[in-house]
Amino acid sequence: MNDNVPVITLDGPSGVGKGTIAWHLATRLGWHLLDSGALYRLLALAAEQQHIALDDVAALTQMAAELDVCFRTGDEACPVYPLLDGQVVGDEMRNENCGNRASQIARYPEVRSALLDLQHGFVSLPGLVADGRDMGTVVFPHAALKIFLSASPEERARRRYKQLRHKGISASLARLSREIVERDERDRNRAVAPLVPAADAIDIDTTSIDIDGVLARVMAVVQQRGL
């Protein structure tokens, strides 16, 4: 990993707007983009396709070490198109089942270690915007700027419900709320790389702020830091 390349990290739970803000930021700066959460979702999807159990840590770790992933920048509706083995992965990666499986896989330190080198490999000039849950605490602890986005579980469930309905996918708001709370509990209390803000991160609560408002706050800090 090149320590001379600036990195901006955006961490936080699902539904806080990390992906959209990361895309806007990378687009404005002309930097590269890493959606680290997609790595775990892709791994969960590949494991399901190959009938690998979620508790088969050895097989999951081996698969993580051999993961062939890159990202293609999209638009605001779909900020990042992940490519697995050279093939674009569709919406099957974004459903709730895949997200829950990814959260379970992310508990294993062996898997996280296997993906660490892969994530470091995305660092290249002129800079990298990294979106995830432990970007500022574990993966890029010396990042030039660390942002932690948060929002109430109720608001995040409402956003996800609206997003799914817009795509024509039926969903239960009550179920989404329950799954978000469960996933937060799992992510915050895992033994390795729990979901917590870095000590030097700037925390922004997005519950009552739209995307433009959040982006304005982030860009103001970016300019202050001279990035």
C-alpha positions in Angstrom: 0.0 0.0 0.0 1.3 3.5 -1.0 1.3 5.7 2.1 1.7 8.8 -0.1 -1.7 8.3 -1.6 -4.5 10.2 0.2 -7.4 8.2 1.5 -10.8 9.4 2.8 -12.8 6.8 4.7 -16.6 6.8 5.1 -17.8 4.4 7.8 -21.2 3.6 9.3 -24.1 1.1 9.3 -26.3 0.3 6.4 -28.8 3.0 5.3 -26.9 6.1 6.2 -26.0 7.1 2.7 -22.3 5.9 2.6 -22.4 4.6 -0.9 -24.1 7.7 -2.4 -21.8 10.1 -0.5 -18.7 8.1 -1.4 -19.7 8.2 -5.1 -20.3 11.9 -5.1 -17.0 12.5 -3.3 -15.0 10.3 -5.6 -16.6 11.8 -8.6 -15.9 15.4 -7.5 -12.3 14.7 -6.6 -11.6 12.4 -9.5 -10.5 9.7 -7.0 -10.9 5.9 -7.0 -13.7 4.3 -5.1 -13.8 1.2 -2.8 -17.1 -0.2 -1.6 -15.7 -2.6 1.0 -19.2 -3.8 2.0 -19.6 -5.2 -1.5 -16.6 -7.5 -0.9 -18.4 -9.3 1.9 -21.7 -9.3 -0.1 -19.8 -10.8 -3.1 -18.2 -13.4 -0.9 -21.6 -14.2 0.6 -23.1 -14.5 -2.8 -20.3 -16.7 -4.1 -20.5 -18.9 -1.0 -24.3 -19.4 -1.6 -23.8 -20.2 -5.2 -21.1 -22.8 -4.4 -23.1 -24.2 -1.4 -20.5 -23.3 1.2 -21.9 -23.1 4.7 -21.7 -19.9 6.6 -19.8 -21.7 9.4 -17.2 -23.2 7.1 -14.5 -20.7 8.0 -11.7 -22.4 6.1 -13.6 -22.5 2.8 -14.8 -18.9 3.2 -11.2 -17.8 4.0 -9.8 -19.6 0.9 -12.5 -18.0 -1.3 -11.8 -14.6 0.2 -8.1 -14.9 -0.6 -8.8 -15.7 -4.2 -11.6 -13.2 -4.8 -11.2 -11.4 -8.2 -13.0 -8.1 -7.7 -12.9 -4.7 -9.2 -15.4 -1.8 -9.2 -16.8 0.3 -12.1 -18.2 3.7 -11.2 -21.9 4.1 -11.9 -24.4 6.9 -11.3 -26.2 8.2 -8.2 -28.9 5.5 -8.5 -26.2 2.8 -8.5 -22.9 4.3 -7.4 -20.8 1.3 -7.9 -21.0 -1.8 -10.2 -18.9 -4.6 -8.7 -17.3 -7.0 -11.1 -16.7 -10.6 -9.9 -14.4 -12.6 -12.1 -14.9 -9.9 -14.8 -18.7 -10.1 -14.7 -21.0 -7.4 -13.5 -23.0 -8.5 -10.4 -26.6 -7.4 -10.4 -29.2 -6.6 -7.7 -28.9 -10.1 -6.2 -26.0 -8.8 -4.2 -28.1 -6.0 -2.7 -31.0 -8.0 -1.2 -31.5 -8.3 2.5 -30.7 -12.0 2.6 -27.3 -11.4 1.0 -26.7 -8.5 3.4 -27.4 -10.6 6.5 -25.2 -13.4 5.2 -22.4 -10.9 4.6 -22.7 -9.6 8.1 -22.4 -13.1 9.5 -19.3 -13.8 7.4 -17.7 -10.5 8.5 -17.5 -11.9 12.0 -14.6 -14.2 11.1 -11.1 -12.7 11.7 -9.6 -15.2 9.1 -11.9 -13.8 6.4 -11.3 -10.2 7.3 -7.5 -10.8 7.2 -7.8 -12.5 3.8 -9.6 -9.4 2.5 -7.3 -6.9 4.0 -4.6 -7.1 1.3 -7.2 -6.9 -1.4 -8.6 -3.7 0.1 -5.1 -2.2 0.4 -4.6 -2.9 -3.3 -7.2 -0.3 -4.2 -5.0 2.5 -3.0 -3.7 4.4 -6.0 -3.2 8.0 -7.2 -4.7 10.5 -7.2 -6.5 9.1 -4.1 -9.1 6.7 -2.7 -12.5 7.1 -1.2 -13.2 4.0 0.9 -16.8 3.1 2.1 -17.4 0.5 4.8 -17.6 -0.3 8.4 -14.0 -0.5 9.6 -12.2 1.6 7.0 -11.0 4.3 9.4 -10.4 2.0 12.4 -8.7 -1.1 10.8 -8.1 -1.0 7.1 -6.9 2.6 6.7 -6.1 3.8 10.2 -3.8 6.6 8.8 -6.4 8.0 6.4 -6.2 11.7 5.7 -9.8 12.1 6.6 -12.3 9.8 8.4 -16.0 10.3 8.3 -18.5 8.3 10.4 -22.1 8.5 9.2 -25.0 7.5 11.4 -28.9 7.7 11.5 -31.7 6.3 13.6 -32.7 2.6 12.8 -36.2 3.8 12.0 -35.0 6.3 9.4 -32.7 3.8 7.8 -35.5 1.2 7.6 -37.7 3.8 6.0 -35.1 4.7 3.4 -34.5 1.0 2.6 -38.3 0.4 2.3 -38.6 3.3 -0.1 -35.7 2.1 -2.1 -37.1 -1.4 -2.5 -40.6 -0.2 -3.3 -39.1 2.1 -6.0 -37.5 -1.0 -7.6 -40.9 -2.8 -7.4 -39.8 -5.2 -4.7 -42.3 -5.9 -1.9 -41.0 -5.4 1.6 -42.1 -5.2 5.2 -41.1 -2.0 7.0 -41.4 -3.8 10.4 -39.2 -6.7 9.2 -36.6 -4.3 7.7 -36.4 -2.4 11.1 -35.9 -5.6 13.0 -33.2 -6.8 10.6 -31.4 -3.5 10.8 -31.3 -3.6 14.6 -30.1 -7.2 14.6 -27.4 -6.4 12.0 -26.3 -3.4 14.0 -26.1 -5.5 17.2 -24.0 -8.1 15.4 -21.7 -5.6 13.7 -21.1 -3.5 16.9 -20.4 -6.5 19.2 -18.3 -8.7 17.0 -14.9 -9.5 18.5 -12.9 -8.3 15.4 -13.2 -4.9 13.8 -16.5 -3.9 15.5 -18.6 -1.1 14.0 -17.4 2.0 15.9 -16.2 5.4 14.9 -12.4 6.0 14.7 -11.2 8.2 17.6 -10.4 10.9 15.1 -13.4 10.5 12.8 -16.0 13.3 12.2 -19.4 12.0 13.1 -22.4 13.2 11.0 -25.9 12.2 11.9 -27.9 12.0 8.7 -31.3 11.2 10.2 -32.7 14.6 9.3 -30.3 15.7 6.6 -30.7 15.0 2.9 -27.8 13.8 0.7 -27.0 17.3 -0.5 -26.7 18.5 3.1 -24.4 15.7 4.1 -22.3 16.1 1.0 -21.9 19.8 1.7 -20.7 19.1 5.2 -18.2 16.5 4.0 -16.9 18.7 1.1 -16.4 21.6 3.6 -14.1 19.4 5.7 -12.3 18.1 2.6 -11.5 21.6 1.5 -10.4 22.6 5.0 -7.9 19.7 4.9 -6.7 20.7 1.5 -7.5 17.3 -0.1 
